[in-house]
């Protein structure tokens, strides 16, 4: 599947595997809605979706803007590119020892907390937070590189600023919150080899599902299925 990218970029490939996942998630929601309808009124439903419908729905926010804003295509910021429809400071920034993500925050408030006087020119002009977002982001980025991530989090988090440390895989695995989730399991294949995989993201009645068996090899159950259904 190919979808149009940002203005000037042309079409870009989008993995079919991702489209499959979105279509599956939408189908589950439709099935659950049909089950609720059957439970309430005794009548079920025939639920359908497709990869294209699911990918269009995934882009609903930008498409809604496109349809109601004169048909203009979305245009991401050139610096610290993040959400095409959001103003500064939305983005990910390098610090002295890592990265920090900062979401929607009034520039005047951020300037005060970071003691970044260079943002003063934009403090009273909310419209500029979008039209001048590249310049604003450059000022923020240069300032944040002077201290480590923990320093900035200690300044911002007590004031309910939407921010977070950006973790790499190893940092994620070592993080206390991830360890408490207990999302890693070891499964065994038919040949005896083992693999470490993630566990399901759902907990039912407080318990997370687990399995010690890996996915079967192609055709592993074919003979049993033929015997069961006399094929």
Residue, then its C-alpha position, 0 to 999 in steps of 0.5 A: x500500500x502507498x499513501x501520500x506523504x507530506x507536501x513535496x515528499x510524494x508517495x511513501x510506502x506503508x507496511x501492509x503488516x501495520x494495516x493488518x493490525x489496524x484492520x484487526x483492531x477495528x474488526x474486534x471493536x465491530x465484533x464487540x459492538x455486535x455482541x453487545x447488540x445481540x445481548x441487548x436485542x437478540x440480533x447480531x450483525x455482519x461486521x466488515x472492514x478492509x485495509x484501506x478503510x482502516x488506514x483512512x480511519x487511522x489518518x482521520x485527524x489530518x484528513x479532517x483538517x484537510x477536508x475543512x481547511x481549504x484542501x491544504x495538505x498537512x505540512x510538518x515542521x522542518x525542525x524536530x518534526x512531530x505532529x503536523x497539526x500541533x504548534x511548538x514545543x511539541x517534539x523530541x529534544x536532545x539533552x546533555x545525556x539523552x532525549x526528552x519529549x515535550x507535548x502541548x504547553x503554552x510557550x510563555x509558561x515553558x519560558x518561565x519554567x525553563x528560564x528561557x528569556x529568548x522565548x519572550x518574543x513569542x510569549x504573548x502571541x499564541x498564533x506564532x507558536x504554530x507559524x514560528x514553530x521551527x524557530x521556537x523549537x531551535x531555541x528550546x533545543x539549544x537550551x535543553x542541551x545544556x543540562x541532562x534529562x533528569x534536570x529538566x524533568x525535575x523542573x517540568x513534572x512538578x508543574x504538570x507539564x506533559x513531558x517524558x524521558x525518551x528511552x532506548x530498548x535497554x533503558x526500557x527493560x531496566x525501568x522499574x515501571x516496565x519490570x513491574x508490568x512483567x511483560x516478558x515471557x520465555x516460550x519453547x518451540x517444538x524443536x526445543x529452542x527457546x525465545x523471549x517474547x512479550x506477553x499480551x498487553x491486557x490483564x483480565x481480572x488482574x492477571x496477564x495471560x502467558x504461554x510457554x509454547x511458541x507459534x507452531x511451524x508451518x504445517x505442524x498441525x495439518x495432519x491432526x486437522x485432516x484427521x479431525x475433519x476427515x479431509 
